[in-house]
Amino acid sequence: MSRAKPEDDEYWNSSKFRAFTFDDDDDEFSRLKESKRAVNSILVGDDDDDDDDDVERVSWSGEPVGSISWSVKETASSIRSGSEQSFPKIDTTPSLSKQGSGYSLSSLFKAKSKSGAFQSFSESFSDTSTRTYAPALRKPKSDGKDFVSDLSPEETVRRMQKGRAFSLEKFRSLQDKLLLLDEAVAAYDGNVITAVLIYLKKSLSKEILFRELMARDVALRHYVHYLKEMGEQKLLVELLKALGRTEDMALTQYKEHLNIKDEGRRRDFLKSCLSLPFSQDDATHVQDHYTLLERQIIVEASDKKADTDIFRKFPRKASILNMPIITTLYYSCFYHYGESEGTFSSPSNIRKTFRISEKQYILTALGARAKLKSWFDVDSLFNTKNWLGYTKKRSPVGFHRVVDILQKNSAPVQVLQEYVNLIDDPELKLSVALKYKCHDVIINTYRDLKDRQQLTVYRDKLERDSVEYRKIQELLSNGQIRWKN
């Protein structure tokens, strides 16, 4: 039994089943694409009708039916219900023809009829008050793969600079890879150059890559910087060696000691570095580093078990291992001052072995002995004898700096005044004395300058019953002094 046309529409619109399509149910893009083609073909169909009598009519059960327009209408209806908001609608006035179409599904999809079939679809599809246009379908991302893979080196570099999609895998031959690298260098873009070098590092052998980089200074500098940043020291050493840059290779290998935590292994590694082709200055530095660490290990092992008064009164706060040479000298002056030069921990031995200047030694030893309030040792640092046997204080640094160090370590006023008096420049001496309130030095300096006015001003700042106040009064009352003012 066949249903009337309105009943067919109501039945299929309310049915839980979908109309049959030739597309894969899982391929949504193909379904939308086929629907768009059908709908758009209807809208631009021919106005001429062909003969309907010789065309096959098909139903879902295989029995003849009046028209297939309901199937297209059902397809359009399903599209419209899913994306009605995105389709533009245009009002139309023509009325619908209720006649059955004379064309079959096979004539539509096999393209046997190019005009009549589309006209019948147009007539049957115009039974609504609005005409629906299929939307433009977005291409899947995979459609652009062939385009990206066909780019030239120049176009690929340009896309890399603009942050667009690109592929380096298509550059497989050595010639193509080198052309890509040359284009990256010509673009003067460090990020692009580095990206290409990373690809070449993965796809070329070390020997070939090193050989080609030798002729490309810009790319070579970027590659060396990249290896340094990534910490690939082993590969960097091989590259520098291949380039004949032996000194750079030796320094790079020497820096590996920073990654060794165990002091014994680090010492052994530094010993192995002594044979590397360093420059003369660098070779001396590496030798000193090895010698210093070797001595630090010996001193550390001994001082850990030490039980002398100095270690009990001032316990060690940190290990001496891997400390700089000046820190090691300070440690030695603090804990081992006065030891014979034959011991590794002796300050004089360290000074001699590592060629420490007199100025640096005096400043370091002064800080250590002043910290211990050992003023006798402080004096011994500056005491010298002339050829007549007289003792005189002499310093390779200004005595004003000596006073600063003593004051920071809370030296007594008598000690401070002794070293302030050793400052040669009267104005500098007066400035330092005023800064640290060395009254005797101030009074004597004003007296030597015969500056009665400044002496009077300074007297008024003192307490009346103090020794310094009475001393100034005596000087002001002395008639034998010829004052300037």
Secondary structure, DSSP 8 states (H G I E B T S, - for coil): ----HHHHHHHHHH-SS----SS-TT-HHHHHHHHHHHHHHHHT--S-----TTS----TTSS--S-SHHHHHHHHHHHHHHHGGGS-EEE-------S--S--HHHHHTTS-SSHHHHHHHHHHTTSSEEE--------GGGGHHHHHT--HHHHHHHHHHT----STT--SHHHHHHHHHHHHHTT-HHHHHHHHHHHHHHS-HHHHHHHHTT-HHHHHHHHHHHHHHT-HHHHHHHHHHHT-HHHHHHHHHGGGGG---HHHHHHHHHHHTTS---HHHHHHHHHHHHHHHHHHHHHHHHHT--SHHHHHS---S--TT--HHHHHHHHHHHSTT--TTSTT-HHHHHHHTT--HHHHHHHHHHHHHHTT-HHHHHHHHEEE-TTS-EEE--SS-HHHHHHHHHHTT--HHHHHHHHTT---HHHHHHHHHHHT-HHHHHHHHHHHT-HHHHHHHHTTS-TTSHHHHHHHHHHH-TTS----
